[in-house]
C-alpha cells in the first residue's frame, strides 16, 4: 500500500507499501498521521500440505504517525479463505487475523541533527511485534518479536528503506502437542516505492527470515522469503481511492521446507488485484 500526505509546513515525503505483512519509510516531519484501508483478492495462494489452490480476500488497515522520537506503523490484516483452506470444524473457509506494530527511533528526531548526505536520509532503531490468529486445524497463531537497525536511503523520488533484525518466533501446532518455540535467528528486509507518472505508483517489500531450527513437525525450518510488488493508480485525488494489481512470492511459507512438502505448496506465486483508500 502507499500513503501520501500533505499538511501545511510539513514536507510531504511519506509513501507506504504493503499486503499480508508489512512495510514503510517516511522522511521526518514534526507531527503527522495517516490511515489507509484496502482490499485485495487472488485465487492463486497455496498453503503448506494442502493440494489445492486457495482463494483469499484480504482486508487491510494501516496507520502511520510520527512524534518527537520517530514514527509508528500499525498494520492489521484479515484473511478470508475459501473452503479449500478450511476451518478446524470443516465448516467453510478459515479466517485469519494478523497484526504487527513497528516502532522507529530516529537518529534525526532524537538528536535533532539531520543526516544530510547523498546516500543516507536517516538511521533508525526498530522494534517490531507480530501476532497472528487462525481458526484452522493446525491453529498456528504465531507470536513474533524483532529488534534491529534500519536505514532510510536518500533517493531522488519515492523511498527505499532496508533493515536487519534479531528475530524470535513462537507458534502452535495442534497436531504435535501445542505451543513451541523456534530458535532465534535474523531477518533482512526492505521497503520501496516510487512514482512512475502523475497518477501511478509502484511499491513493495521483501522480507527474508533465516533458518530457525526445528519447525512445525520437528523438521528443520528453512529460510523464508516473502516478496511483494504493487502497481497502484490514483482514480481521483492522490489522497483518495487507488486501484491496481500486484504480485506476491512466498518461498518456504511459514518456514516450511517446500522441497519436503508433498504438493510443493509451501511456496506460492500469486498475482492479485487490489484497491486502497487513504484518509
N, C-alpha and C positions, 0 to 999 in steps of 0.2 A: 504494500500500500504506500501511498505517499500523501503527505500533507504539504500544503503551502499556506503560509500565514503572512499577514501584513498588519502592523499596528503602528500608530504614529510614534516616531522617534525610535523604532526598533527595526533594525535591518532585517529584511525577510530572507533568511538563509536556511529554513528547515524543510526537509522533504523526508518522507518515510517510506520504506519498502518492506513488505512482509506478506505470509499466509499461515496454516497450522502452526506458527513458530516465529519466527521473531527476529525484525532488527532495524537500527536508527542512526542518524547523525544530525547534529544541529550546530551551527555557529552560535556563539553565545551572545545573548542579549540580557538585559536586566531581569525582566519577568515576561513570560508568555505562557500560553497553554493552547492546545489544540486537541480536538477529538474527531474520531472518524468511525463510521460503521461501514461494513462491507459484506458482500456475499459472493461466493464462488461455487462452481459445480464442475465435476468431471465424473465420467463413468470408467476411468482407466486406473483407479487405485488398486493396489494389492495389499493384502495382509499376510504376514508370515503363516505358513502351514495351511493356507486357505487356497483351494484350487481356482476360485472364481475371481473375476474382475468385480470390483465393488464401486458402486455409485455413491458419491458423498456430496452433500450440500454443506458448505462451511460458512457459518455466520460469525463475523468478527467485529470486535470493538477494540479500539486502541486510543490511548490517552498519552500525550506528551506534554511536559511542562518544564519550566526552569525556575531556579531560585538562586540564592547567593552562593551556593556550593556547587551547582552543576545542573543536572537535569534528571528527569524521571521518565520512564517508559513503562506503561502497563498495557499488556495485550491479553485479551480473553477470546478464546475460540470455542465455538460449539460445532461439533461434527455430527451430522445426521447421516447414518449409513442406510443403504437399502438392505433387504433381507439376505443378501449374500454375506453380510457381516452381522451375525445375529446377536441379539441379547442372550444373556445366560439362560433364560427360560424358553428361548426359541420363538418367542412371540414378536416377530418383526425385527427390524434393523437396530443395531446398537447405537447408543448415544454416548458421546464422549465430550468432556469438558477439559480444556487445557488453558492454563493461565500462567503468565510469567511477568515478573516485575524486575526491571533492571534500574539500578541507581548508579549515576555517574558522579564522581567527584572530580571536578575540572581544575586543572592547573590554572587556567586563565581566570576562572571565577574565584577560586580560593585565594590566590596570591595577587589578584588584581594587577597582573602584569602579563599582557597578552603575548603569546608566542607569535612572532612575525618573521617567517622566512618562506622560501619558495616551496618547501616540502611539507612542513607540518603546520597545521592550524591550531591544534590543541592536543594535550595528553590527559588521559583520564584514568583514575582508579575506578573499576567497575565491580559491582556486586549484583548477583542475579539469583532469584529464587523461582523455581518452576513447580507447579502442581497439576497433575492430571487425574481425572476420574473417568472410568469407562465401565459400562454395565455388561460387558461380555463375559463369557465363561471363564476366561483367564483372569479377568479383573486386574489388569496390571497396575493401575493407579500409582504412577511414579511420583517421587519427590526428588528434586534435583537442586543442588547448590553449586554456584560458580563464583569465583573471585579472580580478578586479573587486572590487566592493563590494556588500554586501547589508545589508538592514535587516530585523530581526525586529520586527514591529509588535505593539503591546500590545493584543491583542484579548481580549474577555471570556471566550470559550470557544474551545478549539482553538488554531489557529495561522494566521498569514499572514506570509509572507516574500517579499520582492522584491529583485532584484539586477540589476546591469548589468555586463557583461563585455567585455573585449577578446577577440576570437575569431580563432583561426587553425586551418586545416584543410589536410591533405594527403590525397590519395586515389589509388587505382589505377584504370586503365581498360585492360583487355587489348585493347580494340578500337582504341585510338588510341596505343599505344606505351608503356604502363606508367604509372609514378607521376608525378603532377603536383601543383602547389601552387595552392590557391585564394588570392585576395587576402585580406589581413586585413580584418576587419570588426568589428561589435559584436553583442552578444546581450543581450536583455532577457528576464528570466524571473521566475516567481513560483510558489510552492507554497502550498497552502491546505488546511485541514481543520477540520471542526467536528462535534460530536455533534448528532444530530437526535432521539435519545431514548436510553434506557438502554443499548440494545444496537445501535443503528445509528450509522454514522459516514459522512460524505461527505468525500472528499479528492480532490486532483487537482493539476494543474500546467499552466502554459503556458510555452512556450519559443519565442522569436522570434529568428531569426538574420538579419542584414541581408545585402544583396547582396554577392557575393564575386568579382566579375569573371568571367572565362571559366570555364565549368564542364566537365562531363564530356566534351562533344563540341564544345568550343571555342565554345559558345554562352553568352552571359552568364547566369550563375546568377541566380536570382530569390530574394528574401527568402522564408524558410521559416517556417511557423508550425506548431507541434505543441501540441495541447491534449488533455488527458485529464481525465475526471471519473469517480469511482467511488462507488458506494454499497456498503458492507460491513456485514454483520450478524454479531454475535457468536453463534455456535452454542452455546457454553458460557461458560467464563470469558473475561474480556476479554483475557487474555494468551494465549489458545489459538487455536482454529480460527475463521476467519471465511469466510463465503461471500457472494457478491454479484454485481453487474452493473456494467458500465462503458461508457463511450463514448470513442472516440478520433477526433480530426480532425487530419489531417496534410496541410497545403497546401504545394504545391511541394516534394514529398518529395525529400530529399537535394539540395535547392537546384535541382532541375529545374523548368523553366518548364512549368506544367500546360497553358497555352494552346497550347504548341507540341508537346505530347505527342500522338501520333497517336490515342490512345484516351482522352485526358483522365484518365489513370491515374497522373499524378504527384501526385494528391490522393486521399485516401481518407477515408471517413466510416464508421466501423466500431463497432457495438455489440459487446460481448463479455461472457462470463461468467468468473468468477474465484473462486479460493479462496486463502487465506493462512493461515500458521501461524507464530506468534511463539514464540520460546524464548530 
